[in-house]
Amino acid sequence: MKINNVDFETYFKNYPNEQGYFGKYGGAYIAPELKKAMDEITEAYFTICKSTKFIDELRKIRKEFQGRPTPISHLERLSRSVGNAQIYVKREDLNHTGAHKLNHCMGEVLLAKYMGKKKVIAETGAGQHGVAMATAAAYFGLECDIYMGAVDIKKQAPNVAKMKILGANVVEVKEGLQTLKEAVDAAFKAYANEYKTAIYCIGSVVGPHPFPMMVRDFQSVVGIEAREQFVSMTGELPDAVVACVGGGSNAMGMFSGFLNDPVKIYGVEPLGRGKKLGDHAASLQYGTEGIMHGFNSIMLKDENGDPAPVYSVASGLDYPSSGPEHAFLHELGRVNYDAIGDDETIDAFFTLSRLEGIIPAIESAHAVAYAMNLAKKMGKGSILVCLSGRGDKDLDYVIENYGIR
């Protein structure tokens, strides 16, 4: 498949380029001392991570510790409730720790171990990346500092407890809106002081090169598995693939398996309370080109051109930018990016729970809600959704704010 002179048969060999760019998006806009640290990580990734020893160890971890491959489930009752199109979900909620995040965390911390680092530093919003990173650090015996906004700490108390039980040091961030952006700011600042002995394990396909590439590659196991499983189950490819997009790691993992196929791909951003700036976090829908956290992408800006305040009912999606590869795929037109609001998301959260016995993460419920709408429009065919995580972490918040419907 070729779109705007981009050949998707050789896509992963050419993107990103050596400087970390997907077209004009990506790169590494960081201080000179951090540039050296990122160059060290890049060199290690292209040597250590491509070795048979590293690959064999990671495969063993995925099978014996994470419980991969995760299955695909056909949502028959949910499908009937919205029409004749059939909805399937890739069950990343069944990956150890309850979300897709462990896929790249085990890879990143294994890399840190091979590099001789003593500590991992990370940020988290919904807490799933924090739990996954704390799990990986415990598995490999490394110290772990997790930076988390005060607002998210309150919303995601179960995950905070898990991180502490796993031995991580959870650092509360009280600056600004006290959510994901501020947690990333604080983690970057800490890493600048400790990069010689620590590694900053970014939680999505964002940040300076090589992280958008590295996280995508570790997450690509989702799409590779899903494509093979779906064809085995149905004898054909899905008509559409859907995933939620904040920073975009679960989506890039899922999309990776289908970019060169005649499949429509949909990335679902959080529309929150509406289109007004500050009421959503749909950067690809309403943002413009800009640089933050060391990379160039599409971001939501305030009147001064700084990252704008954002909001989403899902803590893992309230980020004012998106991964540079998502910006590139959006510009190419290969992936269709749209948005869905809080109300439909919460409705989907309860509907999936009641009809299929699966309580999704609120982040994942965005993709489910979009798939339900898409199924009604399609009328027939098949939709494969990345169910990126389970909803245990969200129960208290949902009940407190929405009751039990």
DACOR-V855544 format. One record per run of one state. SS is the DSSP state (A for helix, B for strand, O for the rest). FROM is the first residue (numbers start at 1). TO is the last residue. If there is no record, write none. Layout:
# DACOR-V855544
ss:SS from:FROM to:TO
ss:SS from:FROM to:TO
This chain:
# DACOR-V855544
ss:O from:1 to:1
ss:B from:2 to:3
ss:O from:4 to:5
ss:B from:6 to:7
ss:O from:8 to:10
ss:A from:11 to:14
ss:O from:15 to:20
ss:B from:21 to:22
ss:O from:23 to:24
ss:B from:25 to:26
ss:O from:27 to:31
ss:A from:32 to:47
ss:O from:48 to:51
ss:A from:52 to:66
ss:O from:67 to:71
ss:B from:72 to:74
ss:O from:75 to:75
ss:A from:76 to:82
ss:O from:83 to:85
ss:B from:86 to:91
ss:A from:92 to:94
ss:O from:95 to:98
ss:B from:99 to:99
ss:O from:100 to:101
ss:A from:102 to:115
ss:O from:116 to:118
ss:B from:119 to:124
ss:O from:125 to:127
ss:A from:128 to:140
ss:O from:141 to:142
ss:B from:143 to:149
ss:A from:150 to:155
ss:O from:156 to:156
ss:A from:157 to:165
ss:O from:166 to:168
ss:B from:169 to:173
ss:O from:174 to:179
ss:A from:180 to:194
ss:O from:195 to:197
ss:B from:198 to:200
ss:O from:201 to:210
ss:A from:211 to:234
ss:O from:235 to:239
ss:B from:240 to:244
ss:O from:245 to:248
ss:A from:249 to:256
ss:O from:257 to:263
ss:B from:264 to:272
ss:O from:273 to:282
ss:A from:283 to:286
ss:O from:287 to:287
ss:B from:288 to:292
ss:O from:293 to:294
ss:B from:295 to:299
ss:O from:300 to:300
ss:B from:301 to:301
ss:O from:302 to:306
ss:B from:307 to:307
ss:O from:308 to:320
ss:B from:321 to:321
ss:O from:322 to:323
ss:A from:324 to:332
ss:O from:333 to:335
ss:B from:336 to:341
ss:A from:342 to:356
ss:O from:357 to:359
ss:B from:360 to:360
ss:O from:361 to:361
ss:A from:362 to:378
ss:O from:379 to:381
ss:B from:382 to:387
ss:O from:388 to:388
ss:B from:389 to:390
ss:O from:391 to:391
ss:A from:392 to:402
ss:O from:403 to:405
